[in-house]
């Protein structure tokens, strides 16, 4: 037991002495593990069992093994080394990084079964379950992550880590693909709605233009801001969301910004400038009311100011309105009006705001042939085997009684029909 406590104490001291990678154990999992080690050193059985439970449940909530967790924390760490842009780093920093990596590797070798055994022996807890490392190990690891699993000395990975951080970034942008700006801060979306671009039937030209412009962005070329304008339910938002499925592994990131948050756009965009990822600012259902100053913030992002526009950021916005700023007949100047000499300038500024997007993609309402083409495509995906005439009849009836012919209507019909066929219609056959 004394030898075991000595080993635990040495590990704990080393972890406390981390100089650069201290943030690796800064979250709930890491803090629970440090508390567990400390309670084992003090021989406090009650605290040890509580800390082990916290550590175990935190890993279970992540659905991730202990060793995979450590590698992810290492590869996304934000510190003075991972955020360096220069090759000429101080030797003291490199030495500290190498030492930290060796300490973290010793922690990596401390498997979940070993931790469980420590707790069981000191607390005499019976049948304590060890968390599994292999069962939840990521199957599609990056090459560097796979290499670290078998590397003899992590200190030899300094150069490779430096290159990795520059290519893939750090922090939440290295870990997540989708984000939402809300209440003045960026929130990661762990499970984004990943649409399939090929599901958008009838708008192939618009899809190809959007994909081509996104390729420009990913290749470092000058990409255009895009307004997707057209009838409701035509798939504009779904098409933008589908870009993550197609390009997420090429460092594309999507940040959704609501209309009420547009005033924060300059503050959102500027920190993205020097990051390795490429960003789409996604604004859904865009329009502005009279005297709404939020459009001025969007105008700055679209056109820039004295600060150069970031080449890794574009705005993709959807709208049901061609003219984004609402205009009323009372806005138009009449001879009796004496309140503004150049009133037409104001009107023209409102009407031309949508022109500030470099590219406008128009989504016309679906005709009957296009709508039925959508229906058959989605029905095939859902495994629906109704006769074509029966499917067409039901789909047209649904469109008449509900929201008209559109991609959204087609999806809603297929979802309803799938459930209806599964639960009710077998009993009528």
C-alpha positions in Angstrom: 0.0 0.0 0.0 2.8 2.4 0.8 4.4 1.8 -2.7 1.0 2.5 -4.2 0.5 5.8 -2.3 4.0 6.8 -3.3 3.2 6.3 -7.0 0.0 8.2 -6.7 1.7 11.0 -4.9 4.4 11.3 -7.5 1.8 11.4 -10.3 -0.2 14.0 -8.5 2.9 16.2 -7.9 3.9 15.9 -11.6 0.4 17.0 -12.7 0.4 20.0 -10.4 3.8 21.0 -11.9 2.6 21.2 -15.5 3.8 24.5 -16.9 2.3 24.8 -20.4 -0.4 22.2 -20.6 -2.1 23.0 -17.3 -5.4 23.5 -19.2 -5.6 19.8 -20.2 -7.0 18.9 -16.8 -9.0 22.1 -16.3 -12.4 20.7 -17.1 -14.8 18.6 -15.0 -13.1 15.3 -15.9 -9.6 16.5 -15.2 -10.6 18.2 -11.9 -12.4 15.1 -10.7 -9.3 13.1 -11.4 -7.0 15.5 -9.5 -9.4 15.4 -6.6 -9.4 11.6 -6.7 -5.6 11.4 -6.5 -5.6 13.9 -3.6 -8.2 11.9 -1.7 -6.2 8.7 -2.2 -3.0 10.3 -0.9 -5.0 11.5 2.2 -6.6 8.1 2.5 -10.0 9.7 2.6 -12.2 6.9 1.4 -15.5 8.8 1.3 -14.1 11.6 -0.8 -12.2 9.1 -3.0 -15.4 7.3 -3.8 -17.2 10.5 -4.5 -14.4 11.8 -6.8 -14.3 8.4 -8.6 -18.0 8.6 -9.2 -17.7 12.1 -10.6 -14.8 11.1 -12.8 -16.6 8.0 -14.1 -19.9 9.8 -14.8 -18.2 12.7 -16.6 -16.5 10.2 -18.9 -19.8 8.4 -19.4 -21.6 11.6 -20.3 -18.9 12.3 -22.9 -19.2 8.7 -24.2 -15.4 8.6 -24.4 -12.6 6.5 -23.0 -10.1 8.0 -20.5 -7.1 7.8 -22.9 -9.1 9.2 -25.9 -10.2 12.0 -23.6 -6.5 12.9 -22.8 -5.5 12.8 -26.4 -8.4 15.1 -27.4 -7.5 17.6 -24.6 -3.9 17.5 -25.7 -4.7 18.2 -29.4 -7.1 21.0 -28.7 -5.2 22.7 -25.9 -5.0 26.5 -25.9 -1.7 27.6 -24.5 1.4 29.6 -25.2 2.9 26.8 -27.3 -0.2 25.7 -29.3 -1.1 29.3 -30.3 2.4 30.3 -31.5 2.7 31.3 -35.2 6.5 31.4 -35.3 9.0 28.7 -35.7 11.5 30.6 -33.6 10.3 29.7 -30.1 12.2 30.3 -26.8 14.2 27.2 -25.7 12.7 27.4 -22.2 9.2 27.1 -23.7 10.3 24.0 -25.8 11.9 22.4 -22.8 8.8 23.0 -20.7 6.6 21.5 -23.4 8.7 18.4 -23.7 8.6 17.9 -19.9 4.8 18.4 -19.9 4.3 15.9 -22.7 6.3 13.3 -20.8 4.1 13.9 -17.7 0.9 13.7 -19.7 2.2 10.5 -21.3 2.7 8.9 -17.9 -0.9 9.9 -17.1 -2.0 8.4 -20.4 -0.4 5.1 -19.4 -2.4 5.2 -16.2 -5.4 3.2 -17.5 -8.9 3.2 -16.2 -8.5 -0.3 -14.8 -5.5 0.9 -12.8 -7.4 3.8 -11.3 -10.3 1.6 -10.4 -7.9 -0.8 -8.7 -6.4 2.0 -6.6 -9.8 3.1 -5.4 -11.0 -0.5 -4.7 -7.9 -1.3 -2.6 -7.9 1.8 -0.5 -11.7 2.1 0.1 -12.5 -1.7 0.2 -15.4 -1.0 -2.2 -16.7 -4.2 -3.7 -17.4 -4.8 -7.4 -16.3 -1.3 -8.4 -16.7 -0.9 -12.1 -13.7 0.3 -14.2 -14.4 2.6 -17.2 -13.5 1.1 -20.5 -10.8 2.6 -22.7 -10.9 0.3 -25.7 -14.7 0.0 -26.0 -15.2 3.7 -26.7 -11.9 4.4 -28.5 -12.4 6.6 -31.6 -12.2 4.6 -34.8 -11.4 7.5 -37.1 -8.5 9.2 -35.4 -6.3 11.7 -37.0 -2.8 10.4 -38.0 -1.1 12.3 -35.2 -3.6 11.0 -32.6 -3.1 7.5 -33.8 0.7 8.0 -33.7 0.6 9.3 -30.1 -1.1 6.1 -29.0 2.0 4.0 -29.8 4.8 6.6 -29.5 7.6 5.8 -27.1 8.2 9.4 -26.0 5.8 12.2 -26.5 8.6 14.7 -26.1 9.6 13.7 -29.7 6.3 15.0 -31.0 7.0 18.7 -30.4 7.5 19.5 -34.1 4.5 17.5 -35.3 2.3 19.1 -32.6 3.4 22.5 -33.7 2.5 21.8 -37.3 -0.8 20.2 -36.2 -1.9 23.2 -34.2 -1.2 25.6 -37.1 -3.2 23.4 -39.5 -6.2 22.5 -37.3 -6.2 25.2 -34.7 -7.0 24.9 -31.0 -9.9 25.1 -28.6 -13.5 24.8 -29.6 -12.9 25.4 -33.3 -10.6 22.4 -33.4 -13.3 20.2 -31.6 -16.6 21.4 -33.0 -17.9 22.3 -36.5 -21.1 24.2 -35.7 -21.7 27.1 -33.4 -24.4 29.6 -32.4 -23.8 33.1 -31.2 -26.2 33.8 -28.3 -26.2 36.4 -25.5 -22.8 37.7 -26.4 -20.9 34.5 -26.6 -20.1 31.6 -28.9 -21.8 28.3 -28.0 -20.7 25.0 -29.6 -23.3 22.7 -31.2 -22.3 19.2 -30.4 -24.9 17.6 -32.6 -25.5 19.8 -35.7 -28.3 19.1 -38.1 -26.3 17.6 -41.0 -28.3 17.8 -44.1 -27.5 16.1 -47.4 -27.0 18.5 -50.4 -28.2 15.9 -52.9 -31.6 15.9 -51.2 -32.3 19.4 -52.6 -34.2 18.5 -55.8 -35.0 21.1 -58.4 -32.4 23.6 -57.4 -29.3 22.0 -58.8 -27.9 25.2 -60.4 -28.2 27.1 -57.1 -26.6 24.2 -55.2 -23.6 24.1 -57.6 -23.0 27.8 -57.3 -23.1 27.6 -53.5 -20.7 24.6 -53.5 -18.3 26.4 -56.0 -18.2 29.5 -53.9 -17.5 27.4 -50.8 -14.7 25.7 -52.6 -13.2 29.2 -53.2 -13.4 29.9 -49.5 -11.7 26.6 -48.6 -9.0 27.1 -51.2 -8.0 30.5 -49.8 -9.4 32.4 -52.8 -11.7 35.4 -52.7 -15.2 34.0 -51.9 -18.4 36.0 -52.2 -21.0 36.7 -49.6 -24.2 35.0 -50.7 -27.9 35.8 -50.3 -30.2 32.8 -50.8 -33.6 34.4 -51.6 -36.9 32.7 -52.4 -40.1 31.1 -51.4 -40.4 29.6 -47.9 -39.7 25.9 -47.5 -37.6 25.7 -50.7 -34.6 24.3 -48.8 -32.4 27.4 -48.6 -31.4 26.8 -44.9 -31.0 23.1 -45.5 -28.6 23.7 -48.3 -26.4 25.9 -46.2 -26.4 23.4 -43.3 -25.5 20.6 -45.8 -22.1 22.3 -46.3 -20.9 20.9 -43.0 -21.5 17.4 -44.0 -19.6 17.9 -47.2 -16.8 20.1 -46.0 -16.5 19.7 -42.2 -13.4 17.5 -42.5 -11.8 20.3 -44.5 -11.9 22.7 -41.6 -15.1 24.5 -42.6 -17.0 25.9 -39.6 -20.6 27.3 -39.5 -21.6 30.0 -37.0 -25.3 30.8 -36.8 -26.2 34.3 -35.8 -29.8 35.4 -35.2 -31.2 38.6 -36.4 -31.3 40.0 -32.9 -27.6 39.4 -32.5 -26.4 41.0 -35.8 -25.1 44.1 -33.9 -22.4 41.8 -32.6 -21.1 40.8 -36.1 -17.9 42.8 -36.1 -17.0 41.4 -32.7 -17.7 37.9 -33.9 -15.8 38.1 -37.1 -12.6 39.9 -36.1 -11.2 37.1 -33.8 -11.6 34.6 -36.6 -9.2 36.4 -38.9 -6.0 34.5 -38.1 -7.5 31.1 -37.4 -6.7 28.2 -39.8 -10.4 27.3 -40.2 -12.7 28.8 -42.8 -16.0 30.3 -41.5 -19.5 30.8 -42.8 -21.6 33.3 -40.8 -25.1 31.9 -41.3 -28.0 34.3 -40.9 -31.4 32.6 -41.4 -34.6 34.4 -42.5 -32.9 37.8 -42.8 -34.9 41.0 -43.0 -34.9 44.4 -41.3 -37.6 46.6 -40.0 -37.8 50.4 -40.3 -35.1 52.1 -38.2 -33.4 48.8 -37.5 -29.7 49.6 -37.1 -28.6 46.0 -37.1 -28.2 46.1 -40.9 -25.4 48.6 -40.4 -23.3 46.0 -38.6 -24.0 43.5 -41.4 -23.0 46.2 -43.9 -19.6 46.6 -42.3 -19.0 42.8 -42.6 -20.2 42.7 -46.2 -18.3 45.7 -47.4 -15.6 46.2 -44.8 -14.2 49.4 -43.3 -10.7 50.6 -42.8 -9.8 47.1 -41.5 -9.4 44.6 -44.4 -12.0 41.9 -44.6 -10.9 38.5 -43.3 -10.4 36.2 -46.2 -11.5 33.2 -44.2 -15.0 34.5 -43.4 -18.1 34.8 -45.6 -21.7 35.5 -44.9 -24.5 33.2 -46.2 -27.9 34.6 -45.5 -31.4 33.3 -46.4 -34.5 35.5 -46.8 -38.0 35.3 -48.2 -37.6 39.0 -49.2 -35.7 40.3 -52.2 -35.4 43.7 -50.6 -34.1 43.1 -47.1 -35.0 46.4 -45.5 -38.8 46.9 -45.5 -40.0 49.9 -47.4 -43.4 51.5 -47.1 -45.2 53.7 -49.6 -45.0 56.5 -47.0 -41.2 56.2 -47.3 -41.3 57.5 -50.9 -40.8 61.3 -51.2 -43.6 63.6 -52.1 -43.4 67.2 -53.1 -45.1 68.2 -49.8 -42.4 66.5 -47.8 -39.9 68.8 -46.4 -38.1 66.7 -43.8 -35.3 65.3 -46.0 -33.8 66.9 -49.1 -32.3 63.8 -50.6 -35.0 61.4 -49.6 -34.5 59.2 -52.6 -31.0 58.5 -51.5 -32.4 56.9 -48.4 -34.9 54.8 -50.4 -32.2 53.6 -52.8 -30.0 52.6 -49.9 -32.8 50.4 -48.5 -33.5 48.9 -51.9 -29.9 48.2 -52.8 -28.9 46.6 -49.5 -29.3 43.1 -50.9 -27.0 44.0 -53.7 -24.1 44.2 -51.2 -24.0 40.4 -51.3 -21.7 39.3 -54.0 -24.1 36.6 -55.2 -27.8 36.2 -55.0 -29.3 32.7 -55.5 -33.0 32.7 -56.3 -35.3 29.8 -55.2 -38.5 29.9 -57.2 -41.6 28.0 -55.9 -41.6 24.3 -57.0 -43.9 23.4 -59.8 -45.9 20.1 -59.7 -43.3 18.1 -61.6 -40.4 19.3 -59.3 -42.5 18.6 -56.2 -43.3 15.1 -57.3 -39.7 14.5 -58.1 -38.8 15.5 -54.5 -41.5 13.1 -53.2 -40.1 10.1 -55.1 -36.5 10.9 -54.1 -37.4 11.1 -50.4 -39.7 8.1 -50.6 -36.9 6.0 -52.1 -34.7 7.1 -49.2 -37.4 6.2 -46.7 -38.0 2.8 -48.2 -41.6 3.5 -49.2 -42.9 1.1 -51.9 -46.3 2.5 -52.8 -47.4 2.5 -56.4 -46.3 5.6 -58.2 -49.8 6.8 -58.9 -50.9 6.3 -55.3 -47.9 8.1 -54.0 -48.4 11.0 -56.4 -52.1 11.3 -55.5 -51.4 11.3 -51.7 -48.5 13.8 -52.1 -50.7 16.3 -54.2 -53.5 16.0 -51.7 -51.1 16.7 -48.9 -49.7 19.8 -50.6 -53.3 21.1 -51.3 -54.4 20.7 -47.7 -51.2 22.0 -46.1 -48.4 24.4 -47.1 -48.3 24.1 -50.9 -45.6 22.5 -53.0 -42.1 22.9 -51.5 -39.2 20.9 -50.3 -40.4 21.4 -46.7 -43.9 20.1 -47.5 -42.4 17.1 -49.3 -40.3 16.2 -46.2 -43.3 16.6 -43.9 -45.4 14.4 -46.1 -42.8 11.7 -46.3 -42.3 11.8 -42.5 -46.0 11.5 -41.9 -46.5 8.8 -44.5 -43.6 6.7 -43.2 -45.1 6.7 -39.7 -48.6 6.1 -41.0 -47.6 3.1 -43.1 -45.6 1.6 -40.2 -48.3 2.0 -37.5 -51.7 2.0 -39.1 -52.0 0.9 -42.8 -50.8 -2.7 -42.2 -54.0 -3.2 -40.3 -56.1 -2.2 -43.3 -54.5 -4.6 -45.7 
